[in-house]
Amino acid sequence: MKIITVGPEGDYTTITEAVEAAEYECETEVRIAAGVYREKLFIEKKNISLIGSGRGRTVIEWGDGALDEMPDGTRRGTFRTQTVFLGGEKCTVRDLTIRNTAGDGDIRGQALAVYSDASEVHMDHVEMSSHQDTLFMAPLPKEERQSRGFFGPRMLSDRKPTRQFFNNCIIRGDVDFIFGGADAVFEGCEIIVYDRGKDINGYVTAPCECPGGTGFVFRNCVIRGENMDMKGTVFLGRPWRPTARASFENCRYDDSIHPKRFSGWKSIDELEPEVVFEERDPLDLGGNPLNL
């Protein structure tokens, strides 16, 4: 395994340089010193790890939004906004923060912190934050609903399954901010929904097709609003496509979560018949402050 260091006294001063220096076939660990790295990363290797110095200490950030106007007059679109793109075969990310700083989705549109497309992804003690569409886990749905809706690095690619695991991560956002077609497990994560000051502040998940797959599985997670004034304004999920699947096992909620838990795509009460949304042994926090 090759080890590359990033920082003022490292092999490189930017993560981009370190990733470019890593050979595709060679297993590589990129160790990143504390600091804020304002970079837009595209990573596609056979087996690469990004290891930071701790959440909030090593920070990767960028600020592209879907509504940004491009030089040709078109909009950027969701799938070119990511701060970090993870492709290739296996990616491991640990002990760092990834942000999209675009801000309010009503103003800047969707804004990915992470576009996770590698065949196998492992994240441990990672914090991801944006507003709308924080974490996308490939594959994309088979068909887009609007022209150029999938414009970006994988719009013409075959849809391949991915397996993704998130352990003790913090994920912040508001609308559909954990979404995509992966088989993904979230273990012991903290999911925080921003207060938009609306009747519906957010949808935690928006899974899409997963024929024969497990979809999203949340185990032993805490899911809560960012403050105490969000009662009943957050849904655990809505289906991005009619065969969506997500389950929540032994998770804890505050009272920001809507009593119905799940919504249809077009309206709260129009849940498509093939959608599978499940809860097992939910624990209600009753709106009490969390000391996490």
C-alpha positions as CSV (number, residue, x, y, z in Angstrom):
1,M,0.0,0.0,0.0
2,K,1.2,3.5,-0.8
3,I,0.8,6.3,1.7
4,I,0.6,9.9,0.6
5,T,0.4,12.9,3.0
6,V,-1.4,16.2,2.5
7,G,-0.7,19.4,4.4
8,P,1.8,22.1,5.0
9,E,4.5,19.6,5.7
10,G,3.1,16.7,3.6
11,D,4.0,15.3,0.2
12,Y,1.4,17.6,-1.3
13,T,-0.5,20.8,-0.2
14,T,-3.8,19.9,-1.9
15,I,-5.9,16.7,-1.9
16,T,-6.3,17.1,-5.6
17,E,-2.6,16.7,-6.2
18,A,-2.4,13.7,-3.9
19,V,-5.3,11.9,-5.7
20,E,-3.8,12.6,-9.1
21,A,-0.5,11.1,-7.8
22,A,-2.1,7.9,-6.8
23,E,-1.9,5.2,-9.5
24,Y,-5.3,3.6,-10.3
25,E,-4.2,0.0,-9.6
26,C,-2.2,0.7,-6.4
27,E,-3.9,0.7,-3.1
28,T,-3.4,4.2,-1.7
29,E,-4.0,5.9,1.6
30,V,-4.2,9.7,1.6
31,R,-3.6,11.1,5.0
32,I,-4.9,14.7,5.3
33,A,-3.7,17.1,8.0
34,A,-6.1,19.4,9.8
35,G,-7.2,22.4,7.9
36,V,-9.9,23.6,5.4
37,Y,-9.3,22.4,1.9
38,R,-11.5,24.3,-0.6
39,E,-11.4,21.8,-3.4
40,K,-13.8,20.0,-5.8
41,L,-12.6,16.5,-5.9
42,F,-13.1,13.8,-8.6
43,I,-11.7,10.4,-7.3
44,E,-11.8,7.3,-9.4
45,K,-9.3,4.6,-8.2
46,K,-9.3,0.9,-7.6
47,N,-8.8,1.2,-3.8
48,I,-8.2,4.5,-2.2
49,S,-8.7,5.9,1.4
50,L,-9.0,9.5,2.5
51,I,-8.1,9.7,6.2
52,G,-8.5,13.0,7.9
53,S,-7.4,14.3,11.4
54,G,-11.0,14.3,12.8
55,R,-14.4,15.6,12.0
56,G,-14.4,19.4,12.0
57,R,-10.6,19.5,11.9
58,T,-10.0,18.2,8.3
59,V,-12.7,19.9,6.2
60,I,-13.2,19.6,2.4
61,E,-15.7,22.2,1.0
62,W,-17.0,23.7,-2.2
63,G,-20.1,25.7,-3.1
64,D,-21.7,24.7,-6.4
65,G,-25.5,24.8,-6.7
66,A,-27.8,23.3,-9.3
67,L,-29.3,26.7,-10.2
68,D,-25.9,28.3,-11.0
69,E,-25.8,29.6,-14.6
70,M,-23.0,28.1,-16.7
71,P,-21.0,29.9,-19.4
72,D,-23.3,28.4,-22.1
73,G,-26.4,29.8,-20.4
74,T,-27.6,26.5,-19.0
75,R,-28.0,25.6,-15.4
76,R,-25.4,23.5,-13.6
77,G,-27.9,20.8,-12.6
78,T,-27.8,18.6,-9.5
79,F,-25.2,16.0,-10.6
80,R,-22.4,18.5,-11.3
81,T,-22.6,20.2,-7.9
82,Q,-20.7,17.6,-5.7
83,T,-17.9,18.7,-3.5
84,V,-16.5,15.1,-3.6
85,F,-17.1,12.5,-6.3
86,L,-16.2,9.0,-5.3
87,G,-15.9,6.5,-8.2
88,G,-13.9,3.5,-9.1
89,E,-14.0,0.2,-7.2
90,K,-13.5,0.8,-3.4
91,C,-13.4,4.1,-1.5
92,T,-12.9,4.5,2.2
93,V,-13.3,7.9,3.9
94,R,-12.6,8.4,7.6
95,D,-12.4,11.2,10.2
96,L,-13.2,14.3,8.2
97,T,-15.9,16.7,7.2
98,I,-17.3,17.3,3.6
99,R,-19.4,20.3,3.0
100,N,-21.3,21.9,0.1
101,T,-21.6,25.6,1.1
102,A,-24.1,26.7,-1.5
103,G,-26.7,27.2,1.1
104,D,-30.5,27.6,0.8
105,G,-31.9,25.2,-1.8
106,D,-34.7,27.7,-2.7
107,I,-32.0,30.1,-3.9
108,R,-29.2,27.9,-5.1
109,G,-31.0,24.6,-5.8
110,Q,-29.8,21.1,-5.1
111,A,-26.2,20.9,-3.8
112,L,-24.4,17.6,-3.3
113,A,-21.7,17.3,-0.7
114,V,-20.9,13.7,-1.9
115,Y,-21.7,11.9,-5.1
116,S,-20.9,8.3,-4.0
117,D,-20.5,6.1,-7.1
118,A,-17.8,3.6,-6.2
119,S,-18.7,-0.1,-6.2
120,E,-18.0,-0.3,-2.5
121,V,-17.9,2.7,-0.2
122,H,-17.0,2.8,3.6
123,M,-17.4,6.0,5.6
124,D,-16.5,6.1,9.3
125,H,-16.8,9.2,11.5
126,V,-17.5,11.5,8.5
127,E,-19.6,14.6,8.7
128,M,-21.5,15.6,5.5
129,S,-23.5,18.8,5.2
130,S,-25.5,20.7,2.7
131,H,-29.2,21.6,2.4
132,Q,-31.0,19.8,-0.5
133,D,-29.5,16.5,-1.7
134,T,-26.5,16.3,0.6
135,L,-25.6,12.6,-0.1
136,F,-26.3,10.9,-3.4
137,M,-25.5,7.2,-3.5
138,A,-25.5,5.7,-7.0
139,P,-26.9,4.3,-9.2
140,L,-29.2,6.8,-10.8
141,P,-32.7,5.8,-11.7
142,K,-33.0,4.2,-15.2
143,E,-34.8,7.2,-16.7
144,E,-34.8,10.9,-15.9
145,R,-38.1,12.8,-15.5
146,Q,-36.9,16.0,-17.2
147,S,-34.5,16.8,-19.9
148,R,-30.9,17.0,-18.7
149,G,-32.0,16.0,-15.3
150,F,-29.1,13.6,-14.8
151,F,-26.5,15.7,-16.7
152,G,-23.2,14.9,-15.0
153,P,-20.4,12.3,-14.8
154,R,-22.6,9.2,-15.0
155,M,-25.6,10.3,-17.1
156,L,-24.8,7.9,-20.0
157,S,-23.3,5.1,-17.9
158,D,-24.8,1.7,-17.3
159,R,-26.6,1.6,-13.9
160,K,-24.4,-0.6,-11.7
161,P,-25.3,-1.6,-8.1
162,T,-23.2,-0.2,-5.3
163,R,-22.8,-1.3,-1.6
164,Q,-22.2,1.5,0.9
165,F,-21.7,1.6,4.6
166,F,-21.8,4.6,6.9
167,N,-20.7,4.2,10.5
168,N,-21.0,6.9,13.2
169,C,-21.4,9.6,10.6
170,I,-23.2,12.9,10.9
171,I,-25.4,14.0,8.0
172,R,-27.1,17.3,7.8
173,G,-29.6,18.6,5.2
174,D,-33.3,19.3,4.6
175,V,-35.0,18.1,1.4
176,D,-34.3,14.5,0.1
177,F,-30.8,14.8,1.5
178,I,-30.0,11.1,1.6
179,F,-31.0,9.7,-1.8
180,G,-30.2,7.3,-4.6
181,G,-30.4,3.7,-5.6
182,A,-27.6,2.1,-3.5
183,D,-27.9,-0.7,-1.0
184,A,-26.7,1.3,2.0
185,V,-26.4,0.7,5.7
186,F,-26.2,3.6,8.2
187,E,-25.1,2.4,11.7
188,G,-25.1,4.6,14.7
189,C,-25.4,7.8,12.6
190,E,-26.8,11.2,13.6
191,I,-29.1,12.7,11.0
192,I,-29.9,16.4,11.5
193,V,-32.6,18.2,9.6
194,Y,-32.4,22.0,9.1
195,D,-35.4,24.2,10.0
196,R,-36.6,26.0,6.8
197,G,-39.5,27.6,8.6
198,K,-42.0,25.7,6.5
199,D,-44.9,23.4,7.1
200,I,-42.7,20.6,5.8
201,N,-39.1,21.3,6.7
202,G,-37.6,18.2,5.1
203,Y,-37.5,14.6,3.9
204,V,-34.6,12.6,5.3
205,T,-34.5,10.0,2.5
206,A,-35.5,9.7,-1.2
207,P,-34.6,6.2,-2.3
208,C,-35.2,5.1,-5.9
209,E,-35.3,1.7,-7.7
210,C,-33.7,-1.2,-5.8
211,P,-35.2,-4.4,-7.4
212,G,-34.2,-7.3,-5.3
213,G,-32.0,-5.1,-3.1
214,T,-32.2,-3.9,0.5
215,G,-32.3,-0.2,-0.2
216,F,-31.4,2.0,2.7
217,V,-31.2,0.5,6.2
218,F,-30.8,2.8,9.2
219,R,-29.8,1.0,12.4
220,N,-29.4,2.6,15.9
221,C,-29.4,6.1,14.4
222,V,-30.6,9.4,15.9
223,I,-32.8,11.4,13.6
224,R,-33.8,14.9,14.8
225,G,-34.5,18.5,13.9
226,E,-31.9,21.1,14.5
227,N,-34.0,22.9,17.1
228,M,-37.1,22.4,19.3
229,D,-39.5,24.3,17.0
230,M,-40.0,21.8,14.3
231,K,-42.7,19.5,15.6
232,G,-44.3,17.2,12.9
233,T,-42.5,18.9,10.0
234,V,-40.1,16.2,8.9
235,F,-40.7,12.9,7.1
236,L,-38.3,10.0,7.3
237,G,-38.7,9.4,3.6
238,R,-40.5,9.8,0.3
239,P,-40.0,7.6,-2.8
240,W,-37.9,9.1,-5.6
241,R,-39.1,6.2,-7.7
242,P,-42.1,3.7,-7.2
243,T,-39.9,0.7,-6.1
244,A,-38.1,2.6,-3.3
245,R,-37.1,0.8,-0.2
246,A,-35.9,2.1,3.2
247,S,-36.1,0.7,6.8
248,F,-35.4,2.2,10.2
249,E,-34.4,-0.2,13.0
250,N,-34.1,0.8,16.6
251,C,-33.7,4.4,15.7
252,R,-34.4,7.4,18.0
253,Y,-36.5,10.4,16.9
254,D,-37.5,13.7,18.4
255,D,-40.9,15.2,17.8
256,S,-39.8,16.9,14.6
257,I,-40.8,13.7,12.8
258,H,-44.3,13.7,11.3
259,P,-46.7,11.2,12.9
260,K,-47.2,9.5,9.5
261,R,-43.4,9.1,9.2
262,F,-43.4,8.6,5.4
263,S,-44.9,10.6,2.5
264,G,-45.7,9.9,-1.1
265,W,-43.7,11.7,-3.7
266,K,-46.5,13.9,-4.9
267,S,-48.4,14.3,-1.7
268,I,-48.4,12.9,1.8
269,D,-51.2,10.4,1.3
270,E,-50.3,9.1,-2.2
271,L,-47.7,6.4,-1.4
272,E,-47.0,4.2,-4.4
273,P,-48.1,0.6,-3.9
274,E,-44.7,-1.0,-4.5
275,V,-42.8,1.3,-2.1
276,V,-41.4,-0.4,1.0
277,F,-40.9,1.9,4.0
278,E,-40.5,0.1,7.4
279,E,-39.9,0.9,11.0
280,R,-38.8,-1.6,13.6
281,D,-38.8,-0.8,17.3
282,P,-38.8,3.0,16.9
283,L,-37.8,5.0,20.0
284,D,-39.5,8.3,20.5
285,L,-37.4,11.0,22.2
286,G,-40.5,13.1,23.0
287,G,-38.9,16.3,21.9
288,N,-36.4,16.3,24.8
289,P,-33.0,17.9,24.2
290,L,-30.3,15.4,23.1
291,N,-26.9,15.4,24.7
292,L,-24.9,13.9,21.9
